[in-house]
Amino acid sequence: MTQRNLRCFRRHRWRVSRPLYQHTVIAPLLTLIAGLVAAAGYGLGWLRLLGGREPLNSVRLLQAVGLGLGTLAYLILALGLTALLVPGALVVLAVSGWALAIALGVVFRRIARSAPGPAEEVDAPAPQGERLGTLGLLALLGLVALMTFASVLRPADGGDWDGLSYHLAVPKIYLREGKIPFIAYDSHAHFPFTLEMLFTFGLQFGGTAGAKSFHWACGWLTAAALGA
């Protein structure tokens, strides 16, 4: 099954539009940013719908992005199930999310301005050792982020069994067909897909690296949520 999927992935890799800029670091980054901003918009919509009246902070923003990524994934799934999985429809989903992000950003900004401010407190400056430790940790995390993003830019090969078997191969077929077809030869394609829907968005606009960048971002969003 792996060899068949590998042949399918290679055979159809150019069937989806792949302009020259997709082979650079720019396209995956722009695709990831576009997806995360759209996700933030959908997530802020959920927070507002659920009665959110508190100003935004880092924790609530991370919650919004998490909710929005799931929402964006299932909207893409709906496009696939209705045979509307075409670039134009994906653009509409992204632009709608951006519009929500802008509009609700303004709403939450007004909420923050109208909220009573906390009593002013003068914090004691952090010790020199603590500041240096924090800077060192941030530098280490930045280095790890760059190193792991380098693997995002690496083309999928025989060492990426899962990616070639279904994580990337199946979304590639979805984009080729413009819908979610029945794939009889791959049992993995019969599982409920969520992150693979985001891979579909990434593949369309950022190539293989664009898809893998969403996986990379999920890890760092999780780390940020733990530290928030």
C-alpha positions in Angstrom: 0.0 0.0 0.0 2.9 2.4 0.8 4.4 1.9 -2.7 1.1 2.5 -4.4 0.5 5.7 -2.4 4.0 6.9 -3.1 3.4 6.4 -6.9 0.1 8.2 -6.6 1.7 11.1 -4.7 4.5 11.5 -7.2 2.1 11.0 -10.2 -0.2 13.8 -9.1 2.2 16.1 -7.4 2.1 18.5 -10.3 -1.6 18.3 -10.9 -2.2 20.8 -8.2 -1.0 24.3 -9.2 2.6 24.7 -7.9 4.0 28.0 -9.0 7.7 28.7 -8.5 7.2 30.6 -5.2 5.9 27.4 -3.6 9.5 26.1 -3.6 10.7 28.9 -1.3 10.2 29.5 2.4 7.9 32.4 1.6 4.9 30.4 0.4 4.7 28.0 3.4 5.1 30.9 5.9 2.5 33.0 4.2 0.1 30.0 3.9 0.6 29.3 7.6 0.1 32.9 8.6 -3.1 33.1 6.5 -4.5 30.0 8.0 -3.7 31.0 11.6 -5.2 34.5 11.1 -8.3 33.0 9.6 -8.5 30.5 12.5 -8.1 33.3 15.0 -11.1 35.0 13.4 -13.3 31.9 13.6 -12.2 31.3 17.2 -12.9 34.8 18.3 -16.3 34.3 16.8 -16.9 31.3 19.0 -15.6 33.2 22.1 -18.0 36.1 21.3 -20.9 33.7 20.6 -20.3 31.9 23.9 -20.7 35.2 25.7 -17.1 36.5 25.9 -17.1 39.8 27.6 -13.5 39.8 28.9 -10.6 41.6 27.2 -8.3 39.4 25.1 -5.1 38.1 26.7 -2.6 35.6 25.6 -4.5 32.6 27.0 -7.8 33.6 25.4 -6.1 34.3 22.0 -4.5 30.9 22.1 -8.0 29.4 22.9 -9.4 31.3 19.9 -6.7 30.0 17.6 -7.3 26.4 18.8 -11.1 26.7 18.4 -10.6 28.3 15.0 -8.2 25.7 13.6 -10.8 23.0 14.3 -13.6 25.2 12.8 -11.5 25.9 9.7 -10.7 22.2 9.3 -14.4 21.2 9.4 -15.4 23.9 7.0 -12.8 22.5 4.5 -14.3 19.1 5.2 -17.7 20.4 4.3 -16.4 21.8 1.0 -14.9 18.3 0.3 -18.1 16.5 1.1 -20.1 18.8 -1.1 -17.6 18.6 -4.1 -16.7 22.3 -3.7 -13.1 21.8 -2.7 -11.6 24.3 -5.2 -9.0 27.0 -4.7 -11.7 29.8 -4.9 -13.7 28.3 -2.1 -10.6 27.9 0.1 -9.8 31.6 -0.5 -13.4 32.5 0.5 -12.9 30.6 3.8 -9.6 32.3 4.5 -10.9 35.8 3.7 -14.0 35.3 5.8 -11.8 34.3 8.7 -9.6 37.4 8.2 -12.7 39.6 8.1 -13.9 38.1 11.4 -10.5 38.6 12.9 -10.5 42.3 12.1 -14.1 42.9 13.1 -13.9 41.0 16.4 -10.4 42.4 17.1 -12.0 45.8 17.1 -14.9 44.6 19.4 -12.5 43.1 21.9 -10.3 46.2 21.8 -13.4 48.3 22.7 -14.1 45.8 25.6 -10.6 46.2 26.8 -10.8 50.0 26.7 -14.1 50.1 28.6 -13.0 47.5 31.3 -11.9 49.1 34.6 -8.2 49.0 34.9 -6.5 47.2 37.7 -4.9 49.1 40.6 -1.4 50.2 39.6 1.2 48.1 41.3 4.9 48.7 41.1 6.7 45.4 40.4 10.1 44.8 41.8 12.6 44.4 39.0 13.5 40.8 38.3 17.0 39.7 39.5 19.7 39.8 36.9 20.1 36.0 36.9 16.4 35.5 36.3 16.4 37.9 33.3 19.4 36.2 31.8 17.8 32.8 32.3 14.6 34.0 30.6 16.6 35.4 27.6 18.6 32.2 27.4 15.5 30.1 27.4 13.9 32.2 24.7 17.0 32.0 22.6 17.0 28.2 22.9 13.4 28.0 22.0 14.0 30.2 19.0 16.9 28.0 17.8 14.8 24.8 18.2 11.9 26.5 16.3 14.3 27.3 13.4 15.8 23.8 13.4 12.4 22.1 13.4 11.1 24.4 10.7 14.0 23.3 8.5 12.5 19.8 8.6 9.2 21.4 7.4 11.0 22.6 4.3 12.5 19.2 3.6 10.6 17.3 0.8 8.7 14.2 1.8 10.7 11.1 1.1 10.7 7.4 1.9 11.5 8.1 5.5 8.1 9.8 6.0 5.9 6.7 5.8 2.8 8.3 7.3 3.1 11.4 5.2 3.4 9.5 1.9 0.8 6.9 3.0 -2.0 9.2 3.8 -1.2 12.5 5.7 -0.1 14.2 2.4 -1.2 11.7 -0.2 -4.9 11.7 0.6 -5.3 15.5 0.7 -3.4 15.6 -2.6 -6.1 13.4 -4.1 -8.8 15.6 -2.5 -7.4 18.6 -4.3 -7.0 16.7 -7.6 -10.6 15.6 -7.5 -12.1 18.8 -6.0 -14.0 16.7 -3.4 -13.5 13.9 -0.9 -13.8 10.7 -2.9 -13.9 7.1 -1.7 -10.3 5.7 -1.7 -10.7 2.0 -1.6 -7.1 1.0 -1.5 -6.1 3.1 1.6 -7.9 2.2 4.9 -6.3 5.3 6.5 -8.4 7.5 4.2 -11.5 6.1 6.0 -10.6 7.7 9.4 -12.2 11.0 10.5 -9.7 13.7 9.3 -9.2 17.0 11.0 -5.6 18.1 10.7 -5.5 16.6 7.2 -8.1 19.2 6.2 -5.6 21.9 7.2 -2.9 20.0 5.3 -5.3 20.3 2.3 -5.3 24.1 2.7 -1.5 24.1 3.1 -0.9 21.9 0.0 -3.0 24.1 -2.2 -1.3 27.4 -1.4 2.1 26.4 0.1 2.9 23.0 -1.4 4.2 20.1 0.8 6.0 22.5 3.2 2.8 24.5 3.5 1.0 21.4 4.7 3.8 20.4 7.1 3.9 23.9 8.5 0.5 23.4 10.2 1.8 20.3 12.0 4.8 22.4 13.1 2.6 25.2 14.3 0.4 22.9 16.4 3.4 21.8 18.4 4.5 25.4 19.1 0.9 26.5 19.9 0.7 23.7 22.4 4.0 24.8 24.0 2.8 28.4 24.1 -0.5 27.3 25.8 1.5 25.4 28.4 3.6 28.4 29.1 0.8 31.0 29.1 
